[in-house]
Amino acid sequence: MSPLSRRVLSALERFHAARPWDHNAHFHRWILRQLPGRVGSALDVGCGSGDLSRLLAVRAKRVHAIDADPQITARARELTPATAPVTYTAADALTGLGERSYDVITCVAVVHHLPFTEALESFRDRLAPGGTLVIVGVARESTPVDHLLGIASLPLNVVMALFKNRGRPAPRPVSMTAPTRAPDLTFPEIVREARAVLPGVRLRRRLLWRYTLVWRHR
């Protein structure tokens, strides 16, 4: 990497540190568009501060939200109105799902923290017939398409940061305080494994360093 490239990246890091915005929350409305107007039950895996769980509660009669971090789960309870039909549980994303089935399962920027195939199998087995699984994930960049999308995302990222924060420095949102880790799997690897577990699954690369997965249980 050239000295100029390092200076540009350093400047971008300082810019975004001062004007953070939640890339995952950007996909929440898109997630809702993948779902029926009303559902009986929803499971939000890796709920974090509960932003998506509260949106799901508008559609679902009951929402079970789980996260492995007890502190962020407690914060999600504080942020959620007592009248909202959301139950928060601090539990492992695989062993803490229970045996019940759900009409909707969502998982945003969490599945790369888990054994990928095992996670998909667990979600599949807990999805009711006719139910919908929606995942927003992160993949390791490996192909020219990945790198082109990453480059295209840079100016969009700056514009969104300015828009979300009205051009001013801002504190980090609660939803961005959870631990993070780099993904291991590339998008082609994710596609291959997902298709083996979820026949008919739809996957798509997205801007802002994300991909989406939608599967409906027939």
Sine and cosine of phi, psi and omega as CSV:
sin_phi,cos_phi,sin_psi,cos_psi,sin_omega,cos_omega
0.00,0.00,0.73,-0.69,-0.04,-1.00
-0.96,0.27,0.35,-0.94,0.06,-1.00
-0.84,0.55,-0.61,0.79,0.03,-1.00
-0.90,0.44,-0.69,0.72,0.01,-1.00
-0.88,0.47,-0.65,0.76,0.02,-1.00
-0.90,0.43,-0.63,0.78,0.01,-1.00
-0.92,0.38,-0.63,0.77,0.03,-1.00
-0.90,0.44,-0.73,0.69,0.01,-1.00
-0.89,0.45,-0.64,0.77,0.03,-1.00
-0.89,0.45,-0.65,0.76,0.03,-1.00
-0.91,0.42,-0.64,0.77,0.03,-1.00
-0.91,0.42,-0.65,0.76,0.02,-1.00
-0.88,0.47,-0.67,0.74,0.03,-1.00
-0.91,0.41,-0.65,0.76,0.01,-1.00
-0.87,0.50,-0.75,0.67,-0.06,-1.00
-0.97,0.25,-0.46,0.89,0.09,-1.00
-0.90,0.43,-0.55,0.84,0.00,-1.00
-0.99,0.10,-0.39,0.92,-0.07,-1.00
-0.74,-0.67,0.90,0.45,-0.05,-1.00
-0.95,0.31,0.51,-0.86,0.14,-0.99
-0.53,-0.85,0.46,-0.89,-0.16,-0.99
-1.00,0.07,0.97,-0.25,0.02,-1.00
-0.89,0.46,-0.56,0.83,-0.04,-1.00
-0.93,0.36,-0.66,0.75,0.02,-1.00
-0.89,0.46,-0.42,0.91,0.04,-1.00
-0.85,0.52,-0.45,0.89,-0.04,-1.00
-1.00,-0.08,-0.05,1.00,-0.09,-1.00
-0.88,0.48,-0.71,0.70,0.00,-1.00
-0.91,0.42,-0.59,0.81,0.07,-1.00
-0.89,0.46,-0.66,0.75,0.03,-1.00
-0.85,0.52,-0.71,0.70,-0.01,-1.00
-0.88,0.48,-0.54,0.84,0.01,-1.00
-0.94,0.34,-0.27,0.96,0.03,-1.00
-1.00,0.07,-0.11,0.99,-0.15,-0.99
-0.95,-0.32,0.40,-0.91,0.11,-0.99
-0.89,0.46,0.28,-0.96,-0.01,-1.00
-0.88,0.47,-0.64,0.77,0.03,-1.00
-0.68,-0.73,0.65,-0.76,0.06,-1.00
-0.69,-0.72,0.32,-0.95,-0.01,-1.00
-0.98,0.19,-0.76,0.64,-0.08,-1.00
-0.64,-0.77,0.53,-0.85,0.01,-1.00
-0.69,-0.73,0.55,-0.83,0.07,-1.00
-0.86,-0.51,0.83,-0.56,0.04,-1.00
-0.93,-0.36,0.95,-0.31,-0.08,-1.00
-1.00,-0.02,0.82,-0.58,-0.08,-1.00
0.96,0.29,0.80,0.60,-0.19,-0.98
-0.94,0.34,-0.33,0.94,-0.03,-1.00
0.85,0.53,-0.76,-0.65,-0.04,-1.00
-0.99,0.15,0.08,1.00,0.15,-0.99
1.00,0.06,0.21,0.98,-0.03,-1.00
-0.86,0.51,-0.75,0.66,0.01,-1.00
-0.94,0.33,-0.60,0.80,0.01,-1.00
-0.85,0.53,-0.65,0.76,0.01,-1.00
-0.93,0.37,-0.57,0.82,0.08,-1.00
-0.93,0.38,-0.65,0.76,0.03,-1.00
-0.89,0.46,-0.52,0.85,-0.02,-1.00
-0.90,0.43,-0.33,0.94,0.07,-1.00
-0.95,0.31,-0.48,0.87,-0.03,-1.00
-0.99,-0.13,-0.52,0.85,-0.17,-0.98
-0.96,-0.28,0.53,-0.85,0.07,-1.00
-0.93,0.36,-0.51,0.86,0.04,-1.00
-0.49,-0.87,0.58,-0.82,0.00,-1.00
-0.78,-0.62,0.79,-0.61,0.12,-0.99
-0.96,-0.27,0.88,-0.47,-0.04,-1.00
-0.91,-0.42,0.78,-0.63,-0.01,-1.00
-0.80,-0.60,0.51,-0.86,0.09,-1.00
-0.44,-0.90,0.56,-0.83,-0.03,-1.00
-0.96,0.27,-0.28,0.96,-0.07,-1.00
-1.00,-0.08,0.94,-0.33,-0.02,-1.00
-0.88,0.48,-0.55,0.83,-0.03,-1.00
-0.93,0.37,-0.71,0.70,0.00,-1.00
-0.94,0.33,-0.51,0.86,0.06,-1.00
-0.92,0.40,-0.66,0.75,0.05,-1.00
-0.89,0.45,-0.63,0.78,0.03,-1.00
-0.91,0.42,-0.62,0.79,0.04,-1.00
-0.88,0.47,-0.64,0.77,0.05,-1.00
-0.88,0.48,-0.67,0.75,-0.01,-1.00
-0.89,0.45,-0.57,0.82,-0.07,-1.00
-0.99,0.12,-0.17,0.99,-0.10,-1.00
-0.98,-0.20,0.79,-0.61,0.04,-1.00
-0.84,0.54,0.60,-0.80,-0.04,-1.00
-0.88,0.47,-0.42,0.91,-0.03,-1.00
-0.99,0.14,-0.21,0.98,-0.01,-1.00
-0.95,0.32,0.67,-0.74,-0.05,-1.00
-0.99,0.16,0.83,0.56,-0.04,-1.00
-0.86,-0.51,0.76,-0.65,0.09,-1.00
-0.91,-0.41,0.82,-0.58,-0.01,-1.00
-0.97,-0.23,0.67,-0.74,0.02,-1.00
-0.71,-0.71,0.76,-0.65,0.12,-0.99
-1.00,0.08,0.95,-0.31,-0.10,-1.00
-0.39,-0.92,0.34,-0.94,0.09,-1.00
-0.91,0.42,0.63,-0.78,-0.10,-0.99
-0.92,0.40,-0.30,0.95,0.03,-1.00
-0.96,-0.30,-0.77,0.63,-0.08,-1.00
-0.98,0.18,-0.26,0.97,-0.07,-1.00
-0.99,-0.17,0.23,0.97,-0.06,-1.00
-0.98,0.20,-0.37,0.93,-0.03,-1.00
0.99,0.17,-0.12,-0.99,-0.08,-1.00
-0.95,-0.30,-0.08,1.00,-0.04,-1.00
-0.97,0.24,0.29,-0.96,0.03,-1.00
-0.96,-0.28,0.33,-0.94,-0.08,-1.00
-0.73,-0.69,0.48,-0.88,0.06,-1.00
-0.99,0.17,-0.43,0.90,0.00,-1.00
-0.65,-0.76,0.70,-0.72,0.15,-0.99
-0.78,-0.63,0.78,-0.62,0.05,-1.00
-0.85,-0.53,0.49,-0.87,-0.01,-1.00
-0.43,-0.90,0.92,-0.38,-0.11,-0.99
-0.90,-0.45,0.88,-0.48,0.06,-1.00
0.79,0.61,0.63,0.77,-0.02,-1.00
-0.81,-0.59,-0.55,0.84,-0.18,-0.98
-0.90,0.44,-0.39,0.92,0.04,-1.00
-0.96,0.27,-0.15,0.99,0.13,-0.99
-0.99,0.11,-0.17,0.99,-0.17,-0.99
-0.89,-0.46,0.30,-0.95,0.20,-0.98
-0.89,0.47,0.92,-0.40,-0.26,-0.96
-0.87,0.50,-0.81,0.59,-0.06,-1.00
-0.89,0.45,-0.67,0.74,0.01,-1.00
-0.88,0.47,-0.63,0.77,0.02,-1.00
-0.90,0.43,-0.71,0.70,0.01,-1.00
-0.89,0.46,-0.65,0.76,0.03,-1.00
-0.89,0.46,-0.65,0.76,0.01,-1.00
-0.91,0.42,-0.70,0.72,0.03,-1.00
-0.90,0.43,-0.70,0.71,0.01,-1.00
-0.84,0.55,-0.69,0.72,-0.07,-1.00
-0.95,0.33,-0.30,0.95,-0.02,-1.00
-0.96,-0.28,0.11,0.99,0.02,-1.00
-1.00,-0.07,0.80,-0.60,-0.01,-1.00
-0.93,0.36,0.45,-0.90,0.09,-1.00
-0.81,0.59,0.74,-0.68,-0.07,-1.00
1.00,0.10,-0.04,1.00,-0.04,-1.00
-0.98,0.17,0.19,-0.98,-0.08,-1.00
-0.81,-0.58,0.76,-0.65,0.12,-0.99
-0.96,-0.29,0.78,-0.62,0.03,-1.00
-0.78,-0.63,0.83,-0.56,0.03,-1.00
-0.84,-0.55,0.73,-0.69,0.23,-0.97
-0.93,-0.36,0.88,-0.48,-0.13,-0.99
-0.80,-0.60,0.04,-1.00,0.01,-1.00
-0.82,-0.57,0.74,-0.67,0.00,-1.00
-0.87,-0.49,0.41,-0.91,0.07,-1.00
-0.97,0.23,0.79,-0.62,0.00,-1.00
-0.92,0.40,0.75,-0.66,-0.03,-1.00
-0.56,-0.83,-0.40,0.92,-0.10,-1.00
-0.94,-0.34,0.28,-0.96,0.09,-1.00
-0.84,0.55,-0.61,0.80,0.03,-1.00
-0.89,0.46,-0.68,0.73,0.04,-1.00
-0.84,0.55,-0.74,0.67,-0.07,-1.00
-0.93,0.37,-0.59,0.80,0.05,-1.00
-0.91,0.41,-0.67,0.74,0.05,-1.00
-0.90,0.43,-0.60,0.80,0.05,-1.00
-0.90,0.44,-0.68,0.73,0.03,-1.00
-0.91,0.42,-0.67,0.74,0.02,-1.00
-0.90,0.43,-0.46,0.89,-0.02,-1.00
-0.97,0.25,-0.37,0.93,-0.07,-1.00
-0.87,0.50,-0.81,0.59,0.01,-1.00
-0.91,0.42,-0.58,0.81,0.04,-1.00
-0.89,0.46,-0.63,0.78,0.02,-1.00
-0.88,0.48,-0.66,0.75,0.02,-1.00
-0.91,0.42,-0.72,0.70,-0.01,-1.00
-0.87,0.49,-0.71,0.71,-0.01,-1.00
-0.90,0.43,-0.63,0.78,0.03,-1.00
-0.89,0.46,-0.67,0.74,0.02,-1.00
-0.92,0.40,-0.69,0.73,-0.02,-1.00
-0.91,0.41,-0.75,0.66,-0.06,-1.00
-0.90,0.44,-0.57,0.82,-0.07,-1.00
-0.97,-0.25,0.17,0.98,0.02,-1.00
0.81,0.58,0.57,0.82,0.06,-1.00
0.98,0.21,-0.01,1.00,-0.10,-1.00
-0.94,-0.34,0.43,-0.90,0.14,-0.99
-0.86,0.50,0.51,-0.86,-0.07,-1.00
-0.53,-0.85,0.40,-0.92,0.07,-1.00
-0.96,0.29,0.34,-0.94,0.02,-1.00
-0.94,0.35,0.77,-0.64,0.03,-1.00
-0.88,0.48,0.48,-0.88,0.03,-1.00
-0.84,0.55,-0.60,0.80,-0.04,-1.00
-0.90,0.44,-0.27,0.96,-0.03,-1.00
-0.98,-0.20,0.26,0.97,-0.03,-1.00
-1.00,-0.07,-0.10,1.00,-0.02,-1.00
-0.95,0.30,0.45,-0.89,0.05,-1.00
-0.88,0.48,0.52,-0.86,0.03,-1.00
-0.81,-0.59,0.32,-0.95,0.10,-0.99
-0.49,-0.87,0.43,-0.90,0.01,-1.00
-0.97,0.25,0.58,-0.82,0.02,-1.00
-0.96,0.28,0.49,-0.87,0.03,-1.00
-0.99,-0.11,-0.61,0.79,-0.12,-0.99
-1.00,0.05,0.59,-0.81,0.13,-0.99
-0.99,0.10,0.24,-0.97,0.00,-1.00
-0.89,0.47,-0.69,0.72,0.06,-1.00
-0.86,0.52,-0.60,0.80,0.05,-1.00
-0.92,0.39,-0.64,0.77,0.03,-1.00
-0.89,0.45,-0.70,0.71,0.02,-1.00
-0.87,0.50,-0.73,0.69,-0.03,-1.00
-0.87,0.49,-0.74,0.67,-0.04,-1.00
-0.94,0.35,-0.63,0.78,-0.02,-1.00
-0.90,0.43,-0.67,0.74,-0.01,-1.00
-0.92,0.40,-0.47,0.88,0.03,-1.00
-0.95,0.31,-0.48,0.88,-0.06,-1.00
-0.99,-0.13,-0.57,0.82,-0.13,-0.99
-0.83,-0.56,1.00,0.03,0.00,-1.00
-0.85,0.52,0.75,-0.66,0.00,-1.00
0.99,0.10,0.13,0.99,-0.02,-1.00
-0.90,0.44,0.54,-0.84,0.05,-1.00
-0.92,-0.39,0.82,-0.57,0.03,-1.00
-0.82,-0.57,0.53,-0.85,-0.01,-1.00
-0.47,-0.88,0.72,-0.69,0.17,-0.99
-0.93,0.38,0.56,-0.83,0.02,-1.00
-0.77,-0.64,0.29,-0.96,0.19,-0.98
-0.93,0.36,0.17,-0.99,0.02,-1.00
0.92,0.40,0.51,0.86,0.16,-0.99
0.88,0.48,0.66,0.75,0.01,-1.00
-0.72,-0.70,0.32,-0.95,0.23,-0.97
-0.75,-0.66,0.30,-0.95,0.02,-1.00
-0.82,-0.57,0.52,-0.86,0.02,-1.00
-0.72,-0.70,0.78,-0.63,0.06,-1.00
-0.76,-0.65,0.77,-0.64,0.04,-1.00
-0.65,-0.76,0.72,-0.69,0.06,-1.00
-0.92,-0.38,0.79,-0.61,-0.03,-1.00
-0.98,0.19,0.95,-0.33,-0.02,-1.00
-0.98,0.19,0.00,0.00,0.00,0.00
